[in-house]
Amino acid sequence: MNDHVTTHQASDDARNADIRIYVNGDIVHRDQAKVSVYDSGFMLGDGIWEGLRLYAGKWAFLGEHMDRLFEASLAIDLDIGMDRAGVVAALEATRIANGMEADAHARLMITRGVKDKPFQHPSLSTSGPTMVIICEHSKPSIPRPIRLATVPHMRGLPMTQDPKLNSHSKLNCILACIAAEKAGADEALMLDVNGFVNTTNACNFFIVKKGAVWTSTGDYCMNGITRQKVIDVCRAEGIPVFERNFSLVDTYSADEAFLTGTFGAQTPVADLDGRQIGSGKLGPITKRIRELYKELVAKDVA
């Protein structure tokens, strides 16, 4: 389809041609930002990352993002080589070098570093870690609600690759996205190992039924920061919200559905597997949650 939409679609911004990128302590023009072909991230997907959003000169929910980054570093036994204050300082230095105050998105990536041989063992990463921060001028421009297709690819059990880990190894999600696109959809809806509705390939997934908000148990998906903030604002405002197992049968008859993520916040879903969800447009509960989330962001960065 030629009207394909992505959940990370942004308005074109000519300033991004001249952004400065952080690479291992240096901040250089994007054309000079390089990593080695021996880097473990390039070679094996051996790394972790965070995506952050800039509002009013401040990174929203920065503490939660740093918590998740350092938890991931412990999980994969990667020494970042600096403390939280050091990582935040690098992020801020990159922001300032680009003169960014709002409508910007950062991707902070840390790999195990450069290997001395092109093989798997972590001990072969003899120089590192590698740390890269890309800050782009980025204003979401998602022109319509998202179309989803259910795919056979699942988010796995924690003893394979724990889906709670924000790792560079994203091939499973990429294959799911390709399958959805081949089916004429924008993004993939992935089930969990028990066949319950779980998450999309890039975002967390919610439905609204009879005024109540449902999302997955969180056992088999990235426990997104925006996902948790939606749950928090629903609880604070008395909107019934449930983390539960539910099926495609429940989903097809939903009144509304939406996706959550740091970039798009709350993105409405038009249809799933060719079945229109509710009106196929932004629903009233999703709209209310959007407003509450904006208020929460404003409070966080104030």
C-alpha positions in Angstrom: 0.0 0.0 0.0 1.3 3.5 -0.8 -0.4 5.1 2.2 1.6 3.1 4.7 2.0 4.9 8.1 4.4 4.2 10.9 4.1 4.8 14.6 7.4 6.8 14.5 6.4 9.0 11.5 7.7 12.6 11.9 7.5 15.8 9.9 10.5 16.4 7.6 12.9 18.8 9.2 15.8 20.2 7.2 17.8 20.9 10.4 18.4 17.2 10.8 20.8 17.2 7.9 23.3 19.1 10.2 22.7 17.6 13.6 25.6 16.8 16.0 25.9 13.3 17.3 27.6 12.1 20.5 30.1 9.3 19.9 32.3 8.1 22.8 32.7 11.6 24.3 33.0 13.5 21.1 30.1 15.5 19.6 30.5 15.6 15.8 28.6 16.4 12.7 26.4 13.5 11.6 28.6 12.9 8.5 31.6 12.3 10.8 29.7 10.1 13.3 31.2 6.6 12.8 31.5 3.3 14.7 33.8 0.4 13.9 32.6 -2.6 11.8 34.0 -4.6 14.7 31.6 -3.0 17.1 29.6 -5.6 19.0 26.4 -3.7 18.4 26.9 -3.8 14.6 28.2 -7.3 14.6 25.8 -9.0 17.0 23.2 -6.6 18.2 24.9 -6.7 21.6 23.7 -3.5 23.2 21.0 -1.6 25.0 19.2 1.7 24.2 16.7 4.2 25.4 14.4 6.6 23.5 13.7 10.0 25.2 11.4 12.9 24.3 12.2 16.6 24.9 9.6 19.0 26.1 10.3 22.6 27.2 14.0 22.0 27.4 13.7 18.9 29.6 13.7 15.1 28.9 10.4 13.7 30.1 10.5 11.0 32.8 14.3 11.1 32.7 14.6 9.2 36.0 12.5 6.3 34.8 14.5 6.1 31.6 17.8 6.1 33.5 16.4 3.4 35.8 15.6 1.2 32.8 18.9 1.8 31.1 21.0 0.8 34.2 18.7 -2.2 34.9 19.3 -3.4 31.4 23.1 -2.9 31.8 23.0 -5.2 34.8 20.9 -7.7 33.0 23.4 -8.1 30.1 26.5 -7.5 32.4 27.6 -4.4 30.5 29.7 -1.8 32.3 28.5 1.5 30.9 31.7 3.1 32.2 29.9 6.1 33.8 27.3 6.7 36.4 23.8 8.1 35.9 25.0 11.7 36.2 27.6 11.1 33.5 25.0 9.6 31.1 22.6 12.5 31.7 25.5 15.0 31.2 26.3 13.4 27.8 22.7 13.6 26.8 22.4 17.3 27.9 25.7 18.1 26.1 24.2 16.6 22.9 21.0 18.5 23.3 22.8 21.8 23.8 25.2 21.2 20.9 22.1 21.0 18.7 20.3 24.0 20.3 17.2 21.8 21.0 14.4 22.9 23.4 11.3 21.0 22.3 10.0 18.6 19.6 13.2 16.5 19.7 13.8 12.8 20.2 16.9 11.2 21.5 18.1 7.7 20.9 20.8 6.8 23.4 22.7 3.6 22.5 25.3 1.7 24.4 27.1 -1.5 23.0 29.7 -3.8 24.5 32.3 -2.1 22.4 34.8 -3.0 19.7 35.8 -6.6 19.3 39.3 -7.8 18.3 37.8 -10.8 16.4 34.4 -11.1 14.7 33.0 -13.7 17.0 30.4 -13.9 19.8 32.1 -14.2 23.1 31.8 -11.0 25.2 35.5 -11.2 26.3 36.4 -10.4 22.7 35.0 -6.9 23.2 38.4 -5.4 24.3 37.6 -1.7 23.7 34.5 -0.2 25.0 31.7 0.3 25.7 30.6 2.3 22.7 28.1 5.1 23.5 26.2 7.0 20.8 23.5 9.6 21.3 21.4 10.8 18.3 19.1 13.8 18.9 16.8 14.7 16.1 14.3 17.5 15.6 11.2 15.3 15.6 7.6 16.3 15.6 5.2 13.3 15.3 3.1 13.5 12.1 0.9 10.4 12.1 -1.8 11.3 9.6 -4.4 8.8 10.5 -5.1 6.0 13.0 -2.9 2.9 12.6 -4.0 -0.3 10.9 -2.8 -3.5 12.6 -2.5 -7.1 11.5 -2.0 -10.1 13.8 1.2 -12.0 12.9 2.6 -15.4 13.9 5.7 -13.9 15.5 5.5 -13.9 19.3 7.2 -12.0 22.1 9.1 -14.8 23.8 9.6 -16.3 27.2 12.1 -14.5 29.5 14.6 -17.5 29.3 15.0 -16.9 25.5 15.2 -13.1 25.0 13.3 -11.3 27.7 10.9 -8.9 26.0 11.3 -6.5 28.9 14.9 -5.8 27.7 15.5 -2.8 25.5 18.2 -4.5 23.5 19.7 -3.9 20.0 18.6 -7.3 19.0 15.2 -6.4 17.4 15.0 -8.9 14.5 12.0 -10.7 15.9 10.0 -7.4 15.9 11.3 -6.4 12.5 10.1 -9.7 11.0 6.7 -9.1 12.7 6.6 -5.6 11.1 7.4 -7.0 7.7 4.7 -9.7 8.0 2.2 -7.0 8.9 3.2 -4.8 6.0 2.9 -7.7 3.6 -0.7 -8.1 5.0 -1.4 -4.5 4.1 -1.2 -3.1 7.6 1.0 -0.5 9.2 2.2 -2.5 12.3 2.0 -5.9 13.7 0.0 -7.1 16.7 2.0 -9.8 18.4 0.5 -12.4 20.8 2.2 -13.9 23.8 3.2 -17.6 24.2 -0.3 -18.5 25.5 -2.1 -16.8 22.5 -3.3 -13.8 24.4 -3.0 -10.3 22.9 0.3 -8.8 23.9 2.0 -5.8 22.1 2.8 -4.5 18.7 6.3 -4.8 17.2 7.1 -1.3 18.3 4.5 -0.1 20.9 2.4 -1.2 23.8 -1.2 -2.0 23.0 -4.5 -1.0 24.8 -8.1 -1.5 24.2 -11.2 0.2 25.6 -14.4 -1.8 26.4 -17.4 -0.3 28.0 -15.4 2.6 29.5 -12.7 0.4 30.9 -9.1 0.3 29.7 -7.4 -3.0 29.1 -3.8 -3.9 28.4 -1.7 -7.1 28.6 -0.4 -8.5 31.9 3.0 -7.1 31.0 4.6 -10.5 31.5 5.7 -10.8 27.8 6.1 -7.3 26.6 8.4 -4.3 27.1 7.0 -2.6 30.1 7.0 0.8 28.5 7.3 4.0 30.5 4.4 5.6 28.5 2.4 2.4 29.1 2.9 2.8 32.9 2.0 6.5 32.8 -1.3 5.7 31.0 -2.1 3.1 33.8 -1.1 5.7 36.4 -3.3 8.5 35.0 -6.3 6.2 34.6 -6.0 5.1 38.2 -5.6 8.7 39.4 -8.7 9.9 37.4 -10.9 6.9 38.3 -10.9 5.4 34.8 -11.1 1.6 35.3 -7.8 0.0 34.0 -6.8 -3.6 33.9 -3.6 -5.5 33.2 -5.1 -8.8 32.1 -5.1 -11.7 29.7 -7.5 -11.1 26.8 -7.9 -12.6 23.3 -8.5 -11.4 19.8 -12.2 -12.1 20.3 -12.2 -9.4 23.0 -10.1 -7.1 20.8 -12.2 -7.3 17.7 -15.3 -6.1 19.7 -13.4 -3.2 21.5 -14.9 0.3 21.4 -11.4 1.8 21.0 -7.8 0.8 20.7 -4.6 2.7 21.0 -0.8 2.3 21.1 1.6 3.9 23.5 5.3 4.8 23.2 7.7 7.6 24.0 7.6 9.0 20.5 3.8 9.0 19.6 2.4 9.0 23.2 -1.0 7.6 22.4 -1.8 6.7 18.8 -5.3 5.5 17.9 -5.9 2.2 16.0 -8.3 2.2 13.1 -8.6 -1.5 12.5 -7.2 -5.0 13.2 -7.1 -7.8 10.7 -9.5 -5.9 8.4 -12.0 -5.4 11.2 -12.8 -1.8 12.2 -12.3 -1.0 15.9 -15.1 1.1 17.2 -15.5 4.2 15.0 -12.1 3.6 13.5 -11.1 7.1 14.8 -9.7 8.6 17.9 -12.2 7.6 20.6 -13.3 9.7 23.6 -11.4 7.6 26.3 -8.2 7.7 24.2 -8.7 11.5 23.8 -9.1 11.9 27.5 -6.0 9.8 28.3 -4.0 11.9 25.8 -5.0 15.1 27.6 -4.2 13.6 31.0 -0.8 12.4 29.7 0.0 15.9 28.4 -0.7 17.3 31.8 1.5 14.7 33.4 4.4 15.5 31.0 4.0 19.2 31.7 4.1 18.6 35.4 7.2 16.4 35.1 9.2 18.9 33.0 8.0 22.1 34.9 
